């Protein structure tokens, strides 16, 4: 007996069934009152030259915290602990016709020394005050910084639209 694969499109006739969604995370690793930030290589296809926390795409069926630990280990050489979700959001990148679902995660440094990879960009430890003053900081981080760096456990959600690159044209926080 052969089974039929049923997609959202043929069940609901959903015009959004062809959405191009990437599920990602950025992990703000804290050590001695500073957070590790990545100044992305200017040759990157998405957000070239933009400052953001290290992270990346979640793999198939990978938990959020497992993905954060893996990405931080791969991109920085560090081990992390005490993970918690601070902000979740969705951004539409109009120029790439791509939707990115973000998870901003906080973590404490557990062990290891930062390993730089010029292909990814430059990693630097910065205070929250230094981060918000960075030229070309990811616009979502700038908008949500008060929530990201707060001491409370309150999680917020947002939606954003980028015209091109780091040019944010819409941003809404849901509390």
N, CA, C and O of each residue as an XYZ file, in Angstrom:
700
protein
N       0.840     -1.169      0.000
C       0.000      0.000      0.000
C       0.891      1.239      0.000
O       1.782      1.365      0.840
N       0.656      2.140     -0.925
C       1.452      3.351     -1.040
C       0.733      4.495     -0.332
O      -0.472      4.683     -0.505
N       1.487      5.263      0.471
C       0.861      6.383      1.167
C       1.050      7.660      0.352
O       2.006      7.802     -0.410
N       0.116      8.574      0.537
C       0.157      9.853     -0.181
C       0.723     10.925      0.738
O       0.327     11.033      1.899
N       1.644     11.707      0.215
C       2.191     12.821      0.977
C       1.243     13.993      0.807
O       0.929     14.395     -0.313
N       0.790     14.537      1.926
C      -0.132     15.655      1.897
C       0.613     16.885      2.415
O       1.180     16.857      3.507
N       0.609     17.944      1.644
C       1.270     19.177      2.081
C       0.220     20.183      2.514
O      -0.971     20.033      2.241
N       0.700     21.215      3.201
C      -0.197     22.298      3.619
C      -0.915     22.880      2.406
O      -2.095     23.224      2.482
N      -0.208     22.988      1.300
C      -0.785     23.615      0.103
C      -2.010     22.844     -0.391
O      -3.023     23.455     -0.728
N      -1.931     21.488     -0.440
C      -3.096     20.799     -0.965
C      -4.163     20.543      0.096
O      -5.272     20.145     -0.261
N      -3.887     20.749      1.361
C      -4.925     20.622      2.373
C      -5.660     21.949      2.535
O      -6.890     21.980      2.576
N      -4.915     23.028      2.626
C      -5.503     24.332      2.917
C      -5.497     25.290      1.736
O      -6.047     26.387      1.830
N      -4.886     24.896      0.629
C      -4.732     25.786     -0.528
C      -4.106     27.111     -0.078
O      -4.595     28.190     -0.415
N      -3.035     27.009      0.677
C      -2.358     28.136      1.310
C      -1.366     28.781      0.345
O      -0.417     28.122     -0.080
N      -1.561     30.063     -0.015
C      -0.620     30.721     -0.919
C       0.749     30.939     -0.278
O       1.719     31.201     -0.990
N       0.853     30.838      1.044
C       2.133     31.040      1.726
C       2.925     29.738      1.869
O       3.960     29.725      2.535
N       2.464     28.656      1.266
C       3.125     27.369      1.441
C       4.528     27.346      0.846
O       5.324     26.473      1.193
N       4.847     28.280     -0.037
C       6.174     28.331     -0.634
C       7.094     29.316      0.078
O       8.059     29.796     -0.517
N       6.814     29.621      1.330
C       7.640     30.548      2.100
C       9.057     30.001      2.238
O       9.259     28.792      2.356
N      10.013     30.888      2.222
C      11.419     30.525      2.401
C      11.825     30.983      3.797
O      12.178     32.146      3.996
N      11.773     30.061      4.767
C      12.015     30.401      6.162
C      13.296     29.726      6.640
O      13.511     28.534      6.418
N      14.144     30.518      7.304
C      15.342     29.999      7.942
C      15.167     30.204      9.441
O      14.774     31.287      9.874
N      15.451     29.187     10.230
C      15.350     29.281     11.685
C      16.774     29.424     12.228
O      17.620     28.552     12.029
N      17.017     30.537     12.915
C      18.364     30.844     13.382
C      18.379     31.213     14.858
O      17.341     31.323     15.511
N      19.573     31.396     15.346
C      19.758     31.882     16.704
C      20.993     32.761     16.754
O      21.940     32.593     15.987
N      20.952     33.689     17.667
C      22.131     34.442     18.046
C      22.284     34.233     19.528
O      21.316     34.327     20.283
N      23.516     33.944     19.954
C      23.766     33.646     21.354
C      24.704     34.696     21.939
O      25.854     34.827     21.520
N      24.194     35.434     22.907
C      24.964     36.469     23.591
C      25.680     35.810     24.765
O      25.094     35.613     25.829
N      26.953     35.472     24.561
C      27.752     34.798     25.579
C      28.356     35.857     26.496
O      29.023     36.784     26.039
N      28.112     35.703     27.804
C      28.564     36.687     28.789
C      29.771     36.158     29.563
O      29.796     35.017     30.024
N      30.776     37.043     29.686
C      31.968     36.726     30.490
C      32.481     38.034     31.081
O      32.780     38.975     30.346
N      32.582     38.093     32.386
C      33.122     39.269     33.078
C      32.399     40.557     32.687
O      33.037     41.591     32.492
N      31.072     40.500     32.572
C      30.282     41.690     32.281
C      30.288     42.120     30.822
O      29.719     43.156     30.478
N      30.927     41.333     29.963
C      30.966     41.652     28.524
C      30.355     40.503     27.734
O      30.291     39.367     28.204
N      29.907     40.823     26.525
C      29.278     39.845     25.642
C      30.108     39.700     24.375
O      30.665     40.671     23.863
N      30.179     38.474     23.881
C      30.933     38.214     22.663
C      30.088     38.607     21.452
O      28.964     38.131     21.287
N      30.638     39.473     20.612
C      29.946     39.947     19.413
C      30.780     39.616     18.184
O      32.006     39.526     18.249
N      30.095     39.438     17.070
C      30.727     39.106     15.796
C      30.516     40.238     14.803
O      29.382     40.635     14.536
N      31.611     40.758     14.258
C      31.529     41.719     13.152
C      31.674     40.889     11.881
O      32.774     40.477     11.514
N      30.543     40.651     11.214
C      30.511     39.728     10.079
C      31.426     40.180      8.945
O      31.566     41.369      8.657
N      32.027     39.205      8.329
C      32.899     39.444      7.185
C      32.111     40.192      6.106
O      30.961     39.845      5.835
N      32.714     41.213      5.485
C      31.996     41.976      4.452
C      31.665     41.159      3.199
O      30.909     41.623      2.346
N      32.223     39.952      3.079
C      31.926     39.095      1.925
C      30.725     38.183      2.142
O      30.348     37.442      1.235
N      30.117     38.223      3.327
C      28.949     37.375      3.607
C      27.755     37.802      2.750
O      27.570     38.989      2.482
N      26.949     36.829      2.321
C      25.783     37.112      1.484
C      24.687     37.820      2.272
O      24.082     38.773      1.780
N      24.429     37.357      3.496
C      23.397     37.960      4.327
C      24.065     38.812      5.401
O      24.941     38.338      6.126
N      23.649     40.058      5.496
C      24.134     41.014      6.492
C      25.662     41.155      6.512
O      26.280     40.998      7.565
N      26.267     41.446      5.371
C      27.724     41.633      5.345
C      28.131     42.858      6.160
O      27.479     43.901      6.099
N      29.224     42.718      6.929
C      29.757     43.829      7.703
C      28.914     44.250      8.894
O      29.177     45.290      9.498
N      27.907     43.462      9.242
C      26.996     43.803     10.336
C      27.506     43.170     11.631
O      28.031     42.057     11.631
N      27.339     43.903     12.735
C      27.646     43.379     14.062
C      26.437     42.610     14.585
O      25.310     43.098     14.513
N      26.668     41.415     15.109
C      25.628     40.602     15.737
C      26.278     39.617     16.694
O      27.502     39.490     16.725
N      25.480     38.936     17.457
C      26.012     37.884     18.330
C      26.306     36.655     17.472
O      25.645     36.442     16.456
N      27.291     35.845     17.868
C      27.556     34.627     17.100
C      26.362     33.679     17.163
O      25.594     33.694     18.125
N      26.220     32.874     16.152
C      25.116     31.920     16.080
C      25.012     31.358     14.687
O      26.000     31.280     13.957
N      23.804     30.966     14.322
C      23.620     30.406     12.985
C      22.308     29.665     12.868
O      21.391     29.850     13.668
N      22.238     28.824     11.857
C      21.012     28.086     11.555
C      20.888     26.859     12.442
O      21.877     26.214     12.794
N      19.636     26.553     12.794
C      19.362     25.308     13.498
C      19.304     24.192     12.470
O      18.767     24.360     11.376
N      19.864     23.055     12.841
C      19.821     21.892     11.969
C      18.484     21.174     12.142
O      17.751     21.429     13.097
N      18.176     20.275     11.206
C      16.924     19.534     11.227
C      16.709     18.872     12.586
O      17.570     18.139     13.071
N      15.561     19.135     13.191
C      15.123     18.531     14.442
C      16.084     18.774     15.604
O      16.148     17.968     16.533
N      16.823     19.868     15.559
C      17.775     20.201     16.615
C      17.116     21.144     17.611
O      16.470     22.113     17.211
N      17.269     20.875     18.886
C      16.750     21.754     19.914
C      17.484     23.092     19.903
O      18.627     23.184     19.455
N      16.814     24.119     20.398
C      17.393     25.457     20.396
C      18.679     25.534     21.204
O      19.670     26.086     20.725
N      18.688     24.995     22.413
C      19.885     25.087     23.240
C      21.009     24.203     22.702
O      22.179     24.572     22.794
N      20.671     23.053     22.149
C      21.691     22.206     21.518
C      22.303     22.947     20.332
O      23.515     22.892     20.124
N      21.476     23.633     19.559
C      21.980     24.408     18.416
C      22.887     25.541     18.891
O      23.927     25.801     18.286
N      22.494     26.212     19.970
C      23.311     27.304     20.502
C      24.673     26.780     20.958
O      25.707     27.373     20.652
N      24.665     25.672     21.687
C      25.946     25.099     22.147
C      26.825     24.704     20.965
O      28.028     24.964     20.969
N      26.227     24.077     19.954
C      26.976     23.649     18.770
C      27.533     24.854     18.015
O      28.719     24.891     17.688
N      26.675     25.841     17.737
C      27.113     27.008     16.965
C      28.222     27.774     17.690
O      29.199     28.189     17.066
N      28.075     27.961     18.994
C      29.098     28.689     19.745
C      30.411     27.903     19.751
O      31.483     28.486     19.589
N      30.332     26.605     19.933
C      31.543     25.774     19.893
C      32.206     25.867     18.514
O      33.420     26.051     18.419
N      31.401     25.738     17.434
C      31.951     25.776     16.075
C      32.520     27.142     15.708
O      33.595     27.227     15.115
N      31.798     28.222     16.061
C      32.193     29.556     15.614
C      33.211     30.237     16.518
O      33.946     31.118     16.069
N      33.264     29.840     17.789
C      34.114     30.577     18.726
C      35.097     29.707     19.498
O      36.082     30.223     20.025
N      34.855     28.397     19.578
C      35.690     27.515     20.383
C      35.300     27.486     21.852
O      35.963     26.819     22.647
N      34.239     28.194     22.233
C      33.832     28.289     23.634
C      32.772     27.256     23.999
O      32.029     26.773     23.144
N      32.719     26.933     25.281
C      31.638     26.132     25.851
C      30.786     27.093     26.679
O      31.316     28.011     27.305
N      29.464     26.884     26.683
C      28.549     27.799     27.365
C      27.647     27.049     28.339
O      27.501     25.829     28.268
N      27.037     27.823     29.261
C      26.129     27.254     30.266
C      25.050     28.276     30.588
O      25.129     29.420     30.142
N      24.039     27.875     31.362
C      22.969     28.758     31.837
C      22.236     29.456     30.689
O      22.065     30.675     30.713
N      21.814     28.706     29.706
C      21.140     29.277     28.539
C      19.709     29.676     28.881
O      19.019     28.990     29.635
N      19.275     30.808     28.307
C      17.880     31.217     28.431
C      17.494     32.051     27.219
O      18.306     32.787     26.658
N      16.239     31.916     26.836
C      15.697     32.664     25.706
C      15.311     34.055     26.194
O      14.675     34.195     27.239
N      15.694     35.083     25.441
C      15.361     36.462     25.806
C      14.364     37.083     24.828
O      13.396     37.724     25.237
N      14.611     36.885     23.536
C      13.784     37.517     22.512
C      13.623     36.534     21.358
O      14.574     35.852     20.975
N      12.414     36.468     20.810
C      12.166     35.695     19.596
C      11.533     36.636     18.583
O      10.817     37.568     18.949
N      11.800     36.388     17.321
C      11.224     37.285     16.333
C      11.333     36.751     14.927
O      12.008     35.760     14.647
N      10.641     37.451     14.058
C      10.615     37.089     12.655
C      10.980     38.320     11.842
O      10.441     39.404     12.065
N      11.900     38.148     10.894
C      12.294     39.257     10.027
C      12.136     38.823      8.572
O      12.539     37.726      8.185
N      11.546     39.702      7.788
C      11.419     39.455      6.353
C      12.474     40.290      5.644
O      12.507     41.512      5.790
N      13.335     39.633      4.876
C      14.390     40.298      4.109
C      13.881     40.456      2.681
O      13.966     39.532      1.873
N      13.348     41.646      2.383
C      12.681     41.864      1.096
C      13.612     41.619     -0.087
O      13.208     41.006     -1.075
N      14.851     42.091      0.003
C      15.767     41.967     -1.132
C      16.117     40.519     -1.455
O      16.460     40.208     -2.596
N      16.035     39.627     -0.465
C      16.333     38.213     -0.674
C      15.067     37.357     -0.723
O      15.145     36.148     -0.939
N      13.897     37.982     -0.523
C      12.631     37.270     -0.421
C      12.772     36.087      0.534
O      12.421     34.953      0.209
N      13.300     36.390      1.726
C      13.563     35.350      2.700
C      13.063     35.786      4.070
O      13.201     36.942      4.469
N      12.485     34.832      4.769
C      11.996     35.074      6.115
C      12.945     34.370      7.086
O      13.298     33.208      6.885
N      13.358     35.084      8.143
C      14.272     34.523      9.123
C      13.604     34.570     10.487
O      13.204     35.635     10.957
N      13.487     33.408     11.117
C      12.954     33.334     12.462
C      14.141     33.330     13.418
O      14.949     32.401     13.410
N      14.243     34.381     14.249
C      15.368     34.569     15.161
C      15.022     34.129     16.564
O      13.881     34.261     17.007
N      16.010     33.606     17.257
C      15.957     33.350     18.686
C      17.189     34.014     19.274
O      18.312     33.644     18.931
N      16.999     34.991     20.156
C      18.124     35.613     20.855
C      18.240     34.926     22.204
O      17.340     35.000     23.041
N      19.368     34.254     22.396
C      19.618     33.442     23.579
C      20.770     34.058     24.371
O      21.748     34.534     23.795
N      20.644     34.044     25.684
C      21.728     34.479     26.568
C      22.377     33.230     27.143
O      21.714     32.220     27.379
N      23.694     33.315     27.365
C      24.419     32.204     27.977
C      25.632     32.757     28.705
O      26.131     33.834     28.379
N      26.091     32.019     29.678
C      27.325     32.363     30.371
C      28.461     31.548     29.778
O      28.276     30.404     29.363
N      29.636     32.155     29.747
C      30.848     31.463     29.335
C      31.127     30.362     30.342
O      31.048     30.603     31.547
N      31.452     29.157     29.881
C      31.789     28.043     30.767
C      33.282     27.733     30.709
O      33.925     27.531     31.739
N      33.829     27.698     29.476
C      35.257     27.407     29.324
C      35.688     27.688     27.889
O      34.870     27.884     26.990
N      37.012     27.697     27.715
C      37.583     27.858     26.387
C      38.086     29.263     26.115
O      37.765     30.215     26.827
N      38.879     29.362     25.067
C      39.411     30.636     24.581
C      38.842     30.885     23.196
O      38.648     29.949     22.420
N      38.575     32.145     22.886
C      37.996     32.503     21.591
C      38.971     32.162     20.464
O      40.151     32.510     20.509
N      38.448     31.477     19.464
C      39.204     31.164     18.261
C      38.624     32.008     17.134
O      37.448     31.871     16.797
N      39.441     32.878     16.552
C      38.994     33.758     15.468
C      39.004     33.004     14.139
O      39.921     32.230     13.866
N      37.985     33.232     13.320
C      37.929     32.704     11.956
C      37.623     33.870     11.024
O      36.465     34.274     10.915
N      38.634     34.423     10.349
C      38.419     35.594      9.486
C      37.339     35.392      8.420
O      36.749     36.369      7.959
N      37.068     34.150      8.021
C      36.019     33.906      7.027
C      34.650     34.292      7.585
O      33.778     34.734      6.836
N      34.455     34.127      8.904
C      33.202     34.527      9.547
C      33.211     36.006      9.888
O      32.198     36.688      9.735
N      34.361     36.507     10.353
C      34.479     37.903     10.769
C      35.325     38.002     12.012
O      36.088     37.087     12.323
N      35.198     39.111     12.732
C      35.986     39.368     13.934
C      35.112     39.231     15.170
O      34.019     39.794     15.227
N      35.594     38.478     16.166
C      34.900     38.325     17.444
C      35.524     39.276     18.460
O      36.745     39.409     18.536
N      34.652     39.947     19.253
C      35.149     40.907     20.238
C      34.231     40.925     21.451
O      33.009     40.884     21.305
N      34.817     40.987     22.662
C      34.062     41.112     23.908
C      33.718     42.574     24.120
O      34.605     43.428     24.088
N      32.431     42.881     24.340
C      31.966     44.262     24.497
C      30.904     44.356     25.596
O      30.187     43.392     25.866
N      30.817     45.520     26.218
C      29.756     45.770     27.200
C      28.468     46.108     26.445
O      28.525     46.484     25.275
N      27.310     45.980     27.097
C      26.065     46.386     26.431
C      26.108     47.841     25.947
O      25.597     48.143     24.869
N      26.710     48.742     26.729
C      26.808     50.156     26.315
C      27.642     50.296     25.041
O      27.320     51.120     24.185
N      28.704     49.506     24.905
C      29.532     49.533     23.688
C      28.775     48.911     22.505
O      28.879     49.383     21.373
N      28.024     47.864     22.782
C      27.295     47.167     21.714
C      26.285     48.096     21.049
O      26.238     48.175     19.821
N      25.483     48.796     21.835
C      24.429     49.631     21.244
C      24.993     50.827     20.475
O      24.270     51.448     19.696
N      26.258     51.157     20.676
C      26.895     52.263     19.955
C      27.637     51.821     18.698
O      28.180     52.658     17.977
N      27.670     50.514     18.426
C      28.404     50.009     17.268
C      27.827     50.529     15.954
O      26.609     50.580     15.783
N      28.693     50.910     15.040
C      28.260     51.224     13.682
C      27.837     49.922     13.015
O      28.532     48.911     13.119
N      26.731     49.948     12.350
C      26.212     48.799     11.612
C      25.863     47.605     12.510
O      26.041     46.450     12.125
N      25.359     47.909     13.720
C      24.812     46.867     14.590
C      23.525     46.361     13.947
O      22.746     47.157     13.422
N      23.290     45.050     13.980
C      22.049     44.492     13.454
C      20.885     45.294     14.024
O      20.743     45.419     15.241
N      20.068     45.826     13.152
C      19.001     46.744     13.565
C      18.065     46.125     14.600
O      17.586     46.833     15.486
N      17.799     44.843     14.512
C      16.925     44.187     15.481
C      17.530     44.216     16.883
O      16.812     44.389     17.867
N      18.843     44.049     16.973
C      19.503     44.100     18.276
C      19.384     45.513     18.851
O      19.096     45.688     20.035
N      19.605     46.501     18.014
C      19.501     47.894     18.473
C      18.089     48.170     19.011
O      17.934     48.816     20.047
N      17.065     47.681     18.305
C      15.675     47.899     18.712
C      15.309     47.128     19.976
O      14.521     47.611     20.789
N      15.872     45.937     20.148
C      15.483     45.063     21.262
C      16.523     45.018     22.381
O      16.403     44.193     23.286
N      17.533     45.875     22.343
C      18.649     45.822     23.304
C      18.190     45.889     24.750
O      18.723     45.171     25.597
N      17.207     46.742     25.053
C      16.728     46.845     26.438
C      16.193     45.506     26.939
O      16.358     45.173     28.113
N      15.559     44.746     26.068
C      15.024     43.432     26.447
C      16.135     42.385     26.498
O      16.172     41.551     27.403
N      17.047     42.435     25.511
C      18.129     41.444     25.437
C      19.002     41.507     26.679
O      19.321     40.475     27.269
N      19.390     42.712     27.078
C      20.348     42.866     28.172
C      19.705     43.113     29.541
O      20.406     43.432     30.502
N      18.390     42.970     29.639
C      17.723     43.146     30.936
C      18.000     41.933     31.821
O      18.332     40.851     31.338
N      17.855     42.139     33.110
C      18.082     41.053     34.069
C      16.839     40.199     34.299
O      16.902     39.178     34.984
N      15.705     40.616     33.725
C      14.487     39.845     33.973
C      14.395     38.641     33.038
O      15.143     38.531     32.067
N      13.474     37.754     33.348
C      13.278     36.544     32.547
C      12.121     36.677     31.567
O      11.705     35.691     30.959
N      11.605     37.875     31.413
C      10.489     38.138     30.505
C      10.955     37.984     29.048
O      11.936     38.607     28.643
N      10.258     37.161     28.271
C      10.588     36.948     26.860
C       9.654     37.801     26.012
O       8.448     37.832     26.256
N      10.206     38.491     25.018
C       9.390     39.278     24.100
C       9.511     38.710     22.698
O      10.449     37.984     22.369
N       8.528     39.067     21.888
C       8.476     38.650     20.496
C       8.424     39.901     19.622
O       7.912     40.940     20.040
N       8.958     39.791     18.406
C       8.913     40.931     17.498
C       8.720     40.466     16.063
O       8.894     39.292     15.736
N       8.358     41.416     15.224
C       8.372     41.191     13.777
C       9.080     42.385     13.154
O       8.978     43.511     13.640
N       9.798     42.118     12.070
C      10.599     43.152     11.423
C      10.597     42.947      9.921
O      10.369     41.843      9.427
N      10.855     44.028      9.206
C      11.010     43.967      7.754
C      12.241     44.780      7.389
O      12.402     45.919      7.828
N      13.099     44.185      6.586
C      14.275     44.863      6.058
C      14.071     45.115      4.570
O      13.647     44.223      3.837
N      14.373     46.325      4.129
C      14.307     46.652      2.699
C      15.457     45.975      1.970
O      15.256     45.258      0.990
N      16.680     46.218      2.472
C      17.885     45.649      1.869
C      18.995     45.675      2.912
O      19.169     46.673      3.611
N      19.742     44.585      3.017
C      20.818     44.550      4.000
C      20.299     44.840      5.394
O      19.318     44.238      5.830
N      20.954     45.766      6.102
C      20.587     46.098      7.476
C      19.661     47.313      7.547
O      19.603     47.989      8.574
N      18.940     47.591      6.465
C      18.022     48.738      6.396
C      16.635     48.315      6.879
O      15.814     47.826      6.104
N      16.394     48.513      8.168
C      15.138     48.130      8.804
C      14.058     49.157      8.470
O      14.260     50.356      8.665
N      12.909     48.691      7.965
C      11.821     49.625      7.627
C      10.583     49.417      8.509
O       9.715     50.288      8.569
N      10.497     48.275      9.190
C       9.391     48.027     10.124
C       9.915     47.220     11.299
O      10.739     46.322     11.126
N       9.431     47.548     12.508
C       9.799     46.790     13.694
C       8.703     46.930     14.735
O       8.330     48.046     15.095
N       8.183     45.813     15.222
C       7.124     45.819     16.220
C       7.453     44.800     17.301
O       7.686     43.627     17.009
N       7.471     45.255     18.557
C       7.665     44.335     19.683
C       6.303     44.021     20.288
O       5.482     44.910     20.512
N       6.083     42.729     20.547
C       4.891     42.252     21.248
C       5.341     41.839     22.647
O       6.237     41.009     22.800
N       4.726     42.411     23.643
C       5.120     42.041     25.012
C       4.039     41.211     25.666
O       4.185     40.804     26.819
